């Protein structure tokens, strides 16, 4: 038993570091299983009974010459929805590459394609707010320039708004999957999209609130967007912010696991870290700006309380993880230097037990999510699971620690956090572009 304050602190630190990811992982497994058994089959998309509502597809673009052409061609020709019941608006947000020229050529081929050109880079949310004034549809699909939904996605999305209680649905977000799997980093993200993101959204649906929509592919009710004042241009991630705004305003948010969309994922670790730093900044920004108002009325906002609690604890845990990592390295150097090999190997033994348990929980997550998504077909990617479990969550905790202070400074100074940064697209997209000769 600990006898001093320092020993108690170390004991609490170790317990928190060990318990949180294991208990949290088990909680996600149980709650996602509850949703899968009692709600997922009932929430299957259904054929529309009252006609096809008009849909406007927003395609935000900033330096997207590698992907914009194939995405627009896909949306124009491959969707199983009447062509006169949807429109495509591309928001070209101050692109400096050939995106504008490619769009000019596409407009010659598809006269109904509309392009809004924004001169100054203000970010995705600002572009959406501008485009909202020109949209004809009562429903808005956010579709990133590197993203392709499954062909039935439009009518599947609309079925959630048509069914009983659908008048209260503000947004429906789909199930993201990786389109490119050409590197170890990209392959490992297939495990993440299956076992972490998909599982967590199922878990969140079991208590009725989503932490975030997927910015890559989400269908919004236009009235709900207007009700919350549109997308927030100051936020680093508009999809997290509007998810909190809609649910706080009383609109329902749904996850539709059977609606699939495929997106270009980072293929190199550097690009992955860059992406996750933006995600972490967005989560921290939303928590800092919206969380305090929500917790003042916990009963009124009871559905959001688990979301706030989980993300707050994850931030604290990320710091504790790196503190404990530093202490572990220092203690091991000390024990090696003093030739205290018993304590040296004992510490490695304890770390091994923790990693083994965490990997066991992670494999259960991956297996369950794979069967939820596609009957286990994606279990072939299980060979990449150790890479994800041992590296990815270290990347995610690092980005939280790295972004906390800079993001809080943005909040304090009210600096705009939503400007675009040119995307680093995958080699597969660049190669496809080269095969077509780089012409529009």
Phi, psi and omega per residue, in radians:
X1 nan 2.457 3.093
X2 -1.103 2.522 -3.115
X3 -2.101 -0.247 -3.135
X4 -2.170 2.872 -3.141
X5 -1.088 -0.652 -3.141
X6 -1.148 -0.683 3.114
X7 -1.184 -0.662 3.081
X8 -1.121 -0.699 3.130
X9 -1.092 -0.810 3.134
X10 -1.073 -0.732 3.138
X11 -1.075 -0.788 3.130
X12 -1.142 -0.699 3.130
X13 -1.070 -0.841 -3.136
X14 -1.089 -0.758 -3.126
X15 -1.088 -0.747 -3.139
X16 -1.149 -0.787 -3.121
X17 -1.066 -0.732 -3.082
X18 -1.344 -0.748 -2.960
X19 -1.324 -0.706 -2.974
X20 -1.033 -0.943 -3.105
X21 -1.154 -0.546 -3.127
X22 -1.304 -0.877 3.130
X23 -1.130 -0.727 3.112
X24 -1.098 -0.739 3.106
X25 -1.082 -0.751 3.110
X26 -1.135 -0.653 3.116
X27 -1.114 -0.714 3.096
X28 -1.106 -0.700 -3.140
X29 -1.092 -0.834 -3.088
X30 -1.149 -0.842 -3.073
X31 -1.216 -0.617 3.083
X32 -1.199 -0.608 3.081
X33 -1.120 -0.701 3.106
X34 -1.049 -0.806 3.139
X35 -1.133 -0.747 -3.099
X36 -1.085 -0.719 -3.084
X37 -1.312 -0.763 -2.963
X38 -1.745 -0.288 -3.047
X39 -2.250 -0.569 -2.953
X40 -1.105 -0.768 3.125
X41 -1.137 -0.651 3.136
X42 -1.189 -0.474 -3.090
X43 -1.579 0.210 3.110
X44 -1.023 2.462 3.067
X45 -1.034 2.537 -3.136
X46 -2.182 2.690 3.099
X47 -1.101 2.500 -3.099
X48 -1.236 2.409 -3.105
X49 -1.869 -0.267 -3.034
X50 -2.151 0.587 3.107
X51 1.495 3.030 -3.083
X52 -1.786 1.951 3.070
X53 -1.099 2.674 3.138
X54 -1.324 2.307 -3.074
X55 -2.094 2.385 2.988
X56 -1.860 2.215 3.123
X57 -1.753 2.064 3.047
X58 -1.588 2.225 3.051
X59 -2.091 1.726 3.115
X60 -1.316 2.439 -3.076
X61 -2.496 2.209 2.997
X62 -2.432 1.851 -3.096
X63 0.982 1.037 -3.077
X64 -2.011 0.620 -3.095
X65 -1.060 -0.439 -3.103
X66 -1.301 -0.433 -2.984
X67 -2.209 -0.340 -2.937
X68 -1.106 -0.666 -3.078
X69 -1.139 -0.861 -3.106
X70 -1.143 -0.603 3.132
X71 -1.171 -0.808 -3.130
X72 -1.128 -0.741 3.111
X73 -1.063 -0.707 3.120
X74 -1.106 -0.848 -3.110
X75 -1.134 -0.568 -3.122
X76 -1.307 -0.531 -2.924
X77 -2.113 -0.322 -2.937
X78 -1.909 -0.057 -3.094
X79 -1.497 2.330 3.123
X80 -1.490 1.228 -3.118
X81 -2.645 2.447 -3.101
X82 -0.927 2.287 -3.054
X83 -1.123 -0.415 3.113
X84 -1.557 0.130 -3.128
X85 -1.996 0.202 3.003
X86 -2.652 2.729 3.112
X87 -2.334 2.773 3.130
X88 -2.092 2.203 3.046
X89 -2.084 2.074 3.074
X90 -1.663 2.255 3.084
X91 -1.788 1.755 3.131
X92 -1.500 1.763 -3.000
X93 -1.667 1.486 3.023
X94 0.984 0.733 3.101
X95 -1.165 2.474 3.128
X96 -1.967 0.026 3.099
X97 -1.759 -2.608 -3.077
X98 -1.592 0.244 -3.128
X99 -0.992 -0.806 -3.123
X100 -1.072 -0.753 3.141
X101 -1.140 -0.689 3.107
X102 -1.114 -0.725 3.136
X103 -1.152 -0.634 3.083
X104 -1.039 -0.761 3.120
X105 -1.154 -0.674 3.136
X106 -1.175 -0.585 3.109
X107 -1.170 -0.528 3.057
X108 -1.166 -0.597 -3.114
X109 -1.451 -0.608 -3.126
X110 -2.160 1.567 -3.051
X111 -1.034 -0.460 -3.117
X112 -1.359 -0.221 3.135
X113 -1.175 2.268 3.125
X114 -1.978 2.487 -3.126
X115 -2.228 2.236 3.030
X116 -1.869 2.088 -3.126
X117 -1.777 2.148 3.125
X118 -1.866 2.212 -2.991
X119 -1.304 -0.758 -3.083
X120 -1.823 2.304 -3.141
X121 -1.131 1.920 3.108
X122 -2.117 -0.097 3.067
X123 1.799 2.956 -3.030
X124 -1.105 -0.784 -3.097
X125 -1.097 -0.766 3.116
X126 -1.068 -0.754 3.116
X127 -1.078 -0.704 3.102
X128 -1.095 -0.724 -3.130
X129 -1.130 -0.652 3.078
X130 -1.151 -0.812 -3.092
X131 -1.158 -0.481 -3.124
X132 -1.015 -0.571 -3.140
X133 -1.212 -0.355 -3.093
X134 -1.824 -0.138 -3.065
X135 -1.279 2.394 3.106
X136 -1.618 -0.322 -3.025
X137 -1.463 2.632 2.994
X138 -1.428 -0.137 3.102
X139 -2.291 2.436 -3.051
X140 -2.101 2.143 3.033
X141 -1.743 2.073 3.005
X142 -1.446 2.078 -3.083
X143 -2.350 1.901 -3.109
X144 -1.096 2.774 -3.049
X145 -1.211 -0.236 3.116
X146 -1.924 0.323 -2.971
X147 -2.116 2.403 3.085
X148 -2.240 2.046 3.075
X149 -1.365 2.826 3.066
X150 -1.115 2.648 -3.000
X151 -0.968 -0.520 -3.110
X152 -1.556 0.122 -2.945
X153 -1.034 -0.712 -3.046
X154 -1.092 -0.896 -3.118
X155 -1.235 -0.508 3.080
X156 -1.157 -0.771 3.062
X157 -1.023 -0.820 -3.044
X158 -1.139 -0.429 -3.134
X159 -1.124 -0.488 3.122
X160 -1.254 -0.513 3.111
X161 -1.429 -0.390 -3.071
X162 -1.467 -0.545 -3.009
X163 -1.213 3.034 -3.125
X164 -0.999 2.274 -3.094
X165 1.446 -0.023 -3.091
X166 -1.160 -0.339 3.128
X167 -1.154 -0.268 3.124
X168 -1.696 0.000 -3.113
X169 -1.492 2.139 3.134
X170 -1.629 -0.518 -3.106
X171 -2.778 2.612 3.057
X172 -2.261 2.212 -3.127
X173 -1.968 2.501 -3.045
X174 -1.619 -3.031 -3.039
X175 -1.808 1.960 -3.040
X176 -1.501 2.483 3.088
X177 -2.380 2.715 -3.103
X178 -1.415 2.304 3.081
X179 -1.526 -0.575 -3.110
X180 -1.903 2.308 -3.111
X181 -2.413 0.875 -2.983
X182 -1.671 -0.172 3.108
X183 -2.287 2.926 3.118
X184 -1.052 -0.697 3.128
X185 -1.105 -0.763 3.128
X186 -1.180 -0.719 3.123
X187 -1.068 -0.740 -3.102
X188 -1.138 -0.509 3.140
X189 -1.200 -0.390 3.032
X190 -1.050 -0.674 3.067
X191 -1.131 -0.702 -3.128
X192 -1.140 -0.813 -3.113
X193 -1.093 -0.620 3.103
X194 -1.331 -1.017 -2.907
X195 -1.509 -0.360 -3.094
X196 -1.889 -1.116 -3.024
X197 -1.154 -0.874 3.133
X198 -1.087 -0.717 -3.126
X199 -1.182 -0.736 -3.137
X200 -1.124 -0.719 3.127
X201 -1.150 -0.656 3.035
X202 -1.081 -0.736 3.120
X203 -1.073 -0.793 -3.140
X204 -1.124 -0.586 3.091
X205 -1.143 -0.444 -3.131
X206 -1.174 -0.445 3.049
X207 -1.989 0.123 2.844
X208 1.621 0.239 3.130
X209 -2.541 2.423 3.118
X210 -1.806 2.425 3.072
X211 -1.179 -0.680 -3.080
X212 -2.669 2.637 2.872
X213 -1.474 2.898 3.007
X214 -1.544 2.033 3.121
X215 -1.099 -0.387 -3.090
X216 -1.284 -0.510 -3.105
X217 -2.862 1.744 3.101
X218 -2.517 2.410 3.075
X219 -1.709 2.178 -3.120
X220 -1.939 2.520 2.896
X221 -1.388 2.174 -3.080
X222 -0.976 -0.726 -3.105
X223 -1.096 -0.625 3.123
X224 -1.187 -0.665 3.095
X225 -1.096 -0.789 3.120
X226 -1.142 -0.617 -3.103
X227 -1.089 -0.575 -3.116
X228 -1.731 0.182 3.076
X229 1.456 0.350 3.114
X230 1.400 -2.905 3.115
X231 -1.482 2.532 -3.075
X232 -1.566 1.944 -3.052
X233 -1.229 -0.348 -3.125
X234 -1.423 -0.202 -3.076
X235 -1.446 2.417 3.093
X236 -1.103 -0.546 3.129
X237 -2.298 1.866 -3.061
X238 -1.181 -0.456 -3.071
X239 -1.249 -0.622 3.084
X240 -1.221 -0.782 -3.067
X241 -1.085 -0.816 -3.092
X242 -1.256 -0.464 3.057
X243 -1.108 -0.772 3.108
X244 -1.161 -0.729 -3.110
X245 -1.094 -0.824 -3.094
X246 -1.111 -0.807 -3.088
X247 -1.209 -0.586 3.067
X248 -1.176 -0.586 -3.139
X249 -1.374 -0.071 3.079
X250 1.807 -0.022 3.104
X251 -1.392 2.518 3.084
X252 -1.442 2.492 3.067
X253 -2.110 2.296 -3.054
X254 -2.131 2.557 2.968
X255 -1.813 2.216 -3.116
X256 -1.941 1.580 -3.039
X257 -1.146 -0.341 -3.105
X258 -1.536 -0.113 3.039
X259 -1.668 1.956 -3.043
X260 -1.804 2.529 2.945
X261 -2.466 2.604 -3.020
X262 -2.025 2.276 -3.080
X263 -2.268 2.800 3.109
X264 -1.392 2.096 -3.133
X265 -1.815 2.713 3.125
X266 -1.016 2.390 -3.123
X267 -1.758 -0.263 3.136
X268 -2.086 2.627 -3.082
X269 -1.056 -0.632 3.134
X270 -1.064 -0.793 3.129
X271 -1.164 -0.612 3.114
X272 -1.122 -0.791 3.134
X273 -1.076 -0.716 3.119
X274 -1.069 -0.773 3.119
X275 -1.096 -0.798 -3.075
X276 -1.223 -0.492 3.054
X277 -1.134 -0.674 3.090
X278 -1.161 -0.740 3.104
X279 -1.071 -0.789 -3.130
X280 -1.105 -0.742 3.113
X281 -1.060 -0.721 3.127
X282 -1.120 -0.749 3.128
X283 -1.130 -0.753 3.138
X284 -1.148 -0.722 -3.125
X285 -1.072 -0.793 3.140
X286 -1.144 -0.768 -3.139
X287 -1.071 -0.728 -3.102
X288 -1.252 -0.606 -3.053
X289 -1.593 -0.522 -3.062
X290 -1.958 -0.464 -3.086
X291 -1.023 -0.843 -3.109
X292 -0.996 -0.667 3.130
X293 -1.175 -0.626 -3.110
X294 -1.251 -0.723 -3.072
X295 -1.256 -0.263 3.056
X296 -1.212 -0.373 3.127
X297 -2.268 1.191 -3.024
X298 -1.112 -0.547 -3.132
X299 -1.255 -0.796 3.136
X300 -1.092 -0.637 -3.093
X301 -1.900 0.649 -3.002
X302 -1.079 -0.535 -3.141
X303 -1.168 -0.494 -3.124
X304 -1.493 -0.230 -3.070
X305 -1.074 -0.769 3.081
X306 -1.072 -0.625 3.123
X307 -1.118 -0.819 -3.132
X308 -1.129 -0.784 -3.107
X309 -1.093 -0.800 -3.092
X310 -1.113 -0.783 -3.096
X311 -1.236 -0.625 3.106
X312 -1.098 -0.790 3.134
X313 -1.131 -0.648 -3.132
X314 -1.131 -0.609 3.086
X315 -1.144 -0.833 3.118
X316 -1.050 -0.763 -3.111
X317 -1.098 -0.648 3.136
X318 -1.053 -0.728 3.092
X319 -1.170 -0.781 3.141
X320 -1.082 -0.607 3.141
X321 -1.075 -0.842 -3.091
X322 -1.275 -0.519 3.017
X323 -1.115 -0.813 -3.139
X324 -1.143 -0.611 3.103
X325 -1.093 -0.766 3.117
X326 -1.114 -0.770 3.124
X327 -1.106 -0.653 3.137
X328 -1.122 -0.801 -3.129
X329 -1.101 -0.767 -3.140
X330 -1.122 -0.738 -3.127
X331 -1.169 -0.656 3.125
X332 -1.172 -0.669 3.064
X333 -1.109 -0.687 3.125
X334 -1.145 -0.817 -3.115
X335 -1.157 -0.625 3.085
X336 -1.182 -0.698 3.140
X337 -1.153 -0.615 3.133
X338 -1.612 0.067 3.123
X339 1.025 0.593 3.046
X340 -1.555 1.304 -3.008
X341 -1.218 -0.449 3.114
X342 -1.091 -0.837 3.118
X343 -1.222 -0.612 -3.131
X344 -1.041 -0.903 -3.105
X345 -1.316 -0.493 3.076
X346 -1.093 -0.735 3.129
X347 -1.109 -0.720 3.092
X348 -1.144 -0.615 3.111
X349 -1.090 -0.772 -3.140
X350 -1.164 -0.694 3.100
X351 -1.096 -0.713 3.125
X352 -1.067 -0.693 3.108
X353 -1.118 -0.791 3.141
X354 -1.061 -0.831 -3.114
X355 -1.104 -0.712 -3.130
X356 -1.105 -0.763 3.136
X357 -1.135 -0.780 -3.130
X358 -1.099 -0.707 3.111
X359 -1.173 -0.618 3.085
X360 -1.089 -0.790 3.094
X361 -1.101 -0.719 3.131
X362 -1.107 -0.680 3.116
X363 -1.173 -0.627 3.059
X364 -1.125 -0.746 3.085
X365 -1.016 -0.873 -3.097
X366 -1.064 -0.778 -3.111
X367 -1.122 -0.804 -3.140
X368 -1.079 -0.814 -3.105
X369 -1.133 -0.635 3.117
X370 -1.104 -0.732 3.105
X371 -1.230 -0.597 3.071
X372 -1.097 -0.756 -3.010
X373 -1.338 -0.832 -2.991
X374 -2.581 0.483 3.101
X375 1.212 0.346 3.062
X376 1.690 0.072 -3.104
X377 -1.082 -0.617 -3.098
X378 -1.398 0.059 3.074
X379 -1.126 -0.248 3.084
X380 -1.106 -0.364 3.123
X381 -1.498 0.119 -3.106
X382 -1.143 -0.386 3.121
X383 -1.128 -0.359 3.124
X384 -1.626 -0.016 -3.077
X385 -1.048 -0.767 3.133
X386 -1.015 -0.669 3.104
X387 -1.053 -0.749 3.118
X388 -1.147 -0.881 -3.006
X389 -1.169 -0.586 -3.075
X390 -1.574 -0.362 -3.057
X391 -2.023 -0.799 -3.008
X392 -1.085 -0.776 -3.106
X393 -1.235 -0.390 2.996
X394 -1.210 -0.692 3.083
X395 -1.075 -0.791 -3.106
X396 -1.120 -0.745 3.115
X397 -1.176 -0.645 3.107
X398 -1.081 -0.765 -3.095
X399 -1.158 -0.600 3.078
X400 -1.090 -0.827 -3.137
X401 -1.116 -0.741 -3.086
X402 -1.192 -0.535 -3.029
X403 -1.684 -0.200 -3.029
X404 -1.039 -0.992 -3.076
X405 -1.146 -0.847 3.109
X406 -1.014 -0.659 -3.129
X407 -1.224 -0.720 3.101
X408 -1.108 -0.569 3.056
X409 -1.143 -0.688 3.082
X410 -1.077 -0.753 3.128
X411 -1.083 -0.788 -3.082
X412 -1.145 -0.731 -3.099
X413 -1.549 -0.089 -3.121
X414 1.003 0.675 3.072
X415 -1.341 2.587 3.101
X416 -1.211 2.143 -3.123
X417 -1.871 0.208 -2.965
X418 -1.876 0.134 -3.101
X419 -1.188 2.633 -3.135
X420 -1.274 2.599 2.882
X421 -2.103 2.340 -3.066
X422 -0.967 2.275 -3.100
X423 -1.279 2.605 3.039
X424 -1.784 1.712 -3.029
X425 -1.421 2.846 -3.049
X426 -1.246 2.759 3.089
X427 -1.065 -0.595 -3.119
X428 -1.105 -0.642 3.101
X429 -1.211 -0.737 3.130
X430 -1.116 -0.702 3.126
X431 -1.138 -0.684 3.111
X432 -1.118 -0.656 3.118
X433 -1.126 -0.733 3.139
X434 -1.140 -0.623 -3.141
X435 -1.111 -0.486 3.135
X436 -1.603 0.178 3.017
X437 1.367 0.131 3.101
X438 1.234 0.238 -3.125
X439 -1.772 2.672 3.106
X440 -1.379 nan nan
